[in-house]
Every structure is written in structure tokens, then in C-alpha cells.
Amino acid sequence: MALKIETDLGRFRQIVRGKVRDELRRFMARGEMIGRKGKNIVSIPLPRIELPRFAHSPGDQQHVGQGEGEVGSVLGPASEGDGGEGQAGNAPGQHILEVEMTVEELAELMGEEFGLPRIRPKGKKNLLAAHGRYTGIATSGPESLRHAKRTFRQALKRQLASGTYDPERPLIVPVREEKRYRSFRRQLEPQANAVIFYVMDVSGSMGDEQKEIVRIASFWIDTWLRSQYQGLETVYVIHDAEAREVDRDTFFRTRESGGTVISSAYKACRKVISERFPPEDWNIYFFQFSDGDNWSQGDTEQCVRMLSEELVPLLNLFAYGQVESPYGSGQYIHDLEQPFGEDERVILSVIEEKPAIPRAIKEFLSTGR
Amino acid sequence: MPLPRELAELQMEVEAVAQRYGLSTFPVVFEMVDYAQMNQLAAYTGFPVRYPHWRWGMEYDQLAKSYEYGLHKIYEMVINNDPTYAYLLEGNTLLDQKLVMAHVYGHADFFRNNIFFSHTNRKMVDQMANHATRMRRYQDRLGIERVESFLDACLAIENLIDPQAAFEDHYGLSDAHEEQLDPNEPIAVRSLPAKDYMDRYVNPPEFLERQRATLQQEREKRRRFPRSPRRDVLGFLLRHAPLDSWERDILGIVREESYYFLPQRQSKIMNEGWASFWHTRMLTRDLLHDSELVDYADHHSGTTAVQPGRLNPYKLGLELFRDIECRWDTGRFGPEWDACDDMAERTHWDRQTGLGRDKAFEVRRVHCDLTFLDEFLTVDFCRRQKLFVFGRERRKNAWVITSREFDEIKQALLFQLTNAGTPIIEVVDGNFRNRGELLLAHRHDGVDLRKDWAIETLGALALVWRRPVFVETTVRGKPQRLGHDGQQPCEEDI
């Protein structure tokens, strides 16, 4: 039965959605507020949406309770915001509303908020191919597809129930209604595949703060691209003087020391691309995060050469985000500006600190490539 | 859904017992609902139909979630109405249903007989449905957003009503109050008739002068608007705010419902106490089968359990009614009892007065929580029930027991119950600074307003009043005026 309250619930959800959208930029700058629940659900803590009213300031009030305890015994911790301007309630406790949302919804909000264009996958590979697979069972079909075992079972059931089954002479004759057939289910398989390369400099100059920025930025990039492609793969590459492919967890946790040779990462990626992601079948996104400190000018020159000749032509997008670190010189972005400043496949952005994340993401994703 | 036969028979049994004990109710109608319906009803504060608003959705969302996680289960819900509607949750055991029914008869009796409920609309189920229809019509005509934003503003101030006015016609909005005076009429001081030569002594000129001054002042006061501070802010707005007819109607709906719910806010402890008092008595003396006793004890102790840091109205109310019954049965009242300070004598005090039942019924008729506790909370009771006062200790950042002294407990309790625990706000001036602005005053009684909320609420008020709105209050010992002009909040020291 449909409940009347569904209307009110729907309206409430709409309001929550609006709130999330309003707060989105703040969330983006503070990634730790978003929790993942399972594969496809994120939970977002919002201050409880409440109608304001004249109320007593809860911190100043004396309350009456009942039970054991001496004068001075602690009943429970007072929550942070319980002060003059804090949370209401006549007892310890906080009002935080956990809003659950699917990743798709979140991406949609993000698209609305930033005015992100939908991505046009390159080529004609965005067709979904339908594959038929015989996975189901139907009560009608051609005799050639009859499922003998199921049919037999149905007939046996009926005979057992009606008492005509004779174990001495087990003769099972199915009637029309008992016949079962294999059936055909269409399955859509994505043809427009995309892969994101996340490349991060983990040399000694990249601190936890910088990694946090990368982590947050990659969450949002992931969210958006996932909403645009059916099957999205990710490749994580870390490098200092040498590069290696790692899993997601290692990507964000590793802290190496030592120098930085950026070209090593490009070589590694080039290898992965040629082995696993032929560019004609894949939309390839490349996000590189670094503090902009390369080992030598000679290597930088090699990087520029590799990019313009080998990598960029294969990619949908090459995005370089330079996080600011107290140790890095930040030279690399300037070296890239010269050759690629005009190239629309290349986006360069400086992320000074967390509040700049939303801006950088907008820059990265608003090309629609 | 009509009750199954088993439960219908059970209801008859419970009702017969209730009547034997002297409970008198409107006809009680039980409905059987599943948990989703129950949650919906709870979100709608018990009514099957309410006007559309997202707040119910939020409430429902939370109830549904906490039900799914197994954090709560609503056992009973009763509406103050004639007939009195109550709900039973499908799938509860027969014992649960019996317990709920007995409890419901307690509530139903309270609704019908308590004086504070006497003015409530006993056809509120119908009235709520009418309100819903009107609200829907406005939404259809004007759009959801417009109606909603005005309704939100009204709901932010829904608790600004006058408990006294509840007993007057139209909750104090009848025209009798607004007598018009001619400002040009000369001030006539009444003097006593006296012979000329005596006049100076019978009507001394200084006295006449003083009289004149008082009358003058009185007249000045009358010119003020409102003449004296008004607690019924909603009523004041309804009468004087420049509203469209649909806005006036919505404000009226909110006000009417607020007055309807007021006595329930005023008598939570008594109401739950009374219902618990009767369900224990009826079940343990009349309705329980032997096999049900243990489960009953389990459930009953669940509802009356105490947690630190929370006052359980079921427990407190129940114990107070029991205490009253016991005291009046044994004659532990009156000057003789008060004067006695011999502990031994007090413990074995029994004058065989047997007035307990009558007293309890009298109390349920004439008291609300505030007067109930003021009158019947005793030192002995506080000690026996282990009541204490707790507050926030900033240094430890924790809730800490601050006292077990009777006076402090009582004071804190009464404070909690005064105006149902909300600050007292009055309209002082409807033409503040001669600019048509609205000035409210907070009667500060030791606790500050929660400032961020207060400012937001003023914003809502400004939306209704259409001009800036201010409230004078005290913030950390300093008098301050908070305000909002619909766009910008402001505050200044005064």
C-alpha cells in the first residue's frame, strides 16, 4: 500500500538534495566528511535540518535525572557543540542527519553544481553491444530449447502430489504446462570503456597534506567519470626516482623518500597502455599530481618530449595538478605551460590547498572530453 | 482495519475493568496497523491525515530507519478525540496488546477529564483533515514553494502562544478585548461630593493631581500597541500582521493546532504516569493470566526504566501517583503530618483515611505537570526516587551530577516544566521606534536564548510581519537586542 507520507518524504529528500548541493563545495574541500557505505552508496553527514525556534541555550540549563551516583559523578561526555550556540536536546546527544545517496546521484549534483558537460566519448565505441545468454527459464519456447531436467522435476512433483507415481515403475510423463525451456536474456556490455591513470609523486617532498588533497580530488574525479562511463578502470602509479603500478590503498599510503624522476612514470604508463589498454578501444584519462619538483632539467625535457610525442596523442585528457608543498620548487608546471598551454587535451592547474580542490576539479572536468 | 475477534473481546474485557475502577472515557476505537503505517501515524503525530509538509517526511525517515536498526518500536499511540482513536501494532503478542489497551484507557480517561484538555477540539481528527484540504488547495493554487516557505515561518513560531488564553473564546481573539477609546476625551478625576468649605479636606488637591497623573499614564499605556505585553504572539500576528487571506488562514491553522497540542506538552508526566498507574493496576489485579506475568514484568520495567541523564515521564508520573495514593490512604498529609518530625512515627504513620483513590482522581482532573510537581513532589519522594540535578561542566566537558538537594531538584524540575520548557516571549511593541517594526521581549529567567536559533526565528517572524523584528534579551548577563529585517540579522547592546 502506498503511504500518504511518501509525498512528504519525497519533499524532504528534495530539500536534502538541495542542501547537499549547496554544501557541495565545502564537502569537496573536506573529503573526510563523506563516508562510503558499500559499493554504490555514500553517506553524507548534514546538520539536522530543523525548523528554528526560540529555545533555551542547552549548555546553561540544569536538568533533572534519576538514579545512582554521587554529586560530581560524570554521566556522560558533553558533545562539542553543546555550548551557547550548540546543539539542542535536554540530554547528551547530537543531531546529525546521515543522508544516504548513490554515487550516481552525487555525480549528478556535482554536474549541476559545476555545470559540467557530459563527456562525448571518442569514436563510435559508445555503443552498447547486446549479448544474448541463456540464463533464464521460461514456460514456453521452442522444443529444441526444452530443459529436460526442470521439466522432469515439474512432472515428478505433480505425480507425487496426485499419488500416481509408482516407484516400482517410475514412468514420468510431462504434460504441456510442465514443460520448461531455457530462455534468452539480453545483456548489455559496455563498449565505451574508460581508464583513469592516477599518477602521483611520492618523493620525500610530498607530505600527508599533499596526499590528502590528491585523495580528495581523485574521489571526485572518480565519481564524475564513473557516472559517464559504464565500465571504468583505474590504474594507480606512484613514482619517485622509479615508477611502479600499485593498488589504490598503497597509492595513498606510500611515503617514499628520495628524488623525483617524472619520466619514469610516463614510461611505466606507456607500458601499461600498450599492454592492457589499446587506445583505439579505450578512453584514457591521465591525472598526474606532483609538487612540481623534477630531478633535473634534462629529465623535464625528456618528459615534454614523451608527452607530446607518445602520451598526449593517445589520451582523452591529460590533467596535471600541482599541489603546493613547502619543499617543492613548483617549476614543472611552468615547463609544461610552454609547449602545452594551447593544447585543449592538456589541463594544468595549481592546487594551493584544500579549498582550491573544487576549482581544480572544475577545470579538469569542464572540457567534456 | 477492524480488530480481529480475539482482540475485540479483549477490548471489551479491558473496558469493563476500566469502568469498574471509575475511568470514564469517550468511546475508544482501536485500529490495527502494520509498522510502516504506525511510523507514518507517529510522524503525523498520531493523526491519519495532516497537511503536507516535509517535516513529517523527515520524522518518518528517522522513525523508519531506527525501526529498521531495531532501536525503537512504537507500542501505543492515542489521539485526544471523541471517539478516542488508538493504534495497535500488528504482530505484537496478545499480552502486549492487552498492556497497550489498558494503558490507552488511562490516557483516554485523562484526555476526557483533565481540565487542561477541556477546551481542546474533540473532533480534531476531522479538523486536521480539513486543515490538510485547505493547505493542499493553497498549494495547488500558489505552488508548493510559496506555501511551504510561509508555513515554515509559521512553524518556527508555533510555540509562541499564551497558555492562559487557551481557556478563552477563540483562544483570546474575540473582539471584547479591543475596546476603542477616544483620545481627546478629557481626563475626569472622580472626586467625592463635599461642601465647599470641606472640599479641600475631602478631596485634597495633591491627591487629585496624583490621580490625574495616574490616569494620564494609564491613557498613555492604552495608546501603546499592544496595551500590555502579549504572550500570544501568533494571535497578535493573526490580528495585526499585513497578511494575504491565504497566509492568515495558514497562520490560523498553525495556531489552532498549537493550542490543541498545548495541554499534551503541559501534562506529559501526569498523562504517562496516569496511564501507567492504571495499566499496572488493571493488569496485575484483573487482566493477567499467570503465564503472562513474567513477560508483563519485563515489558513494564522496560517502559519505566531510568537512564542516567534522562527523566522518564512514565516512571516519575507513575511513582508520584502511587505516592499520592499511599499518602492519602494513610493520612500522610495536613498540618499534623507536616509538623511531625519523629522519624519512627512517620514511617508507621497510618490514619486509615482511605482517601487515596479519590485524591488521585481529583489530581488527574485539576493539575498539569507544573502544578502537579509543585504540589506533590516531597523531600521523601526525591530521596526514595534518587532524583538529582545535573548540568554541564565546562572544564570536564561532561554532564555531571551537581546536586541532590530537594530545593534545587524542585527548582530545576519546575523550570523545565514552565511554559513546557520553552522561553517566554512576549510582544511588547507593534510599532517599535514608530516605524511599524515589531519588538518582542524575552522574559529572562536565568537561561539565555539559544542565539543562532533565535536569530533564525526572528528571520521567520520578519517574513510574517513584513517589517524588521527584534527581541530584547540578555546574553551572558548583558542586555541585548537581536533583530532581523528579513535579509540581514543584527544585534546591539542596550
Interface residues (C-beta under 8 A of the other chain):
Chain A: M1 L3 K4 I5 T7 D8 L9 G10 R11 F12 R13 Q14 I15 I49 L51 P52 R53 F54 A55 H56 S57 P58 G59 D60 Q61 Q62 H63 V64 G65 Q66 G67 E68 G69 E70 V71 G72 S73 V74 L75 G76 P77 A78 D82 G84 E85 A88 N90 A91 P92
Chain B: A36 Q37 Q40 A43 Y44 V49 P52 H53 W54 R55 W56 G57 M58 Y60 D61 I144 E148 D152 L155 A156 I157 E158 N159 L160 V306 Q307 P308 G309 R310 L311 N312 K315 L316 Q385 K386 L387 F388 V389 F390 G391 R392 E393 R394 K396 N397 A398 W399 V400 I401 T402 S403 R404 E408 I409 Q411 A412 L413 F415 Q416 G421 T422 P423 I425 H442 G446 V447 D448 L449 R450 K451 D452 W453 A454 E456 T457 G459 A460 V471 R476
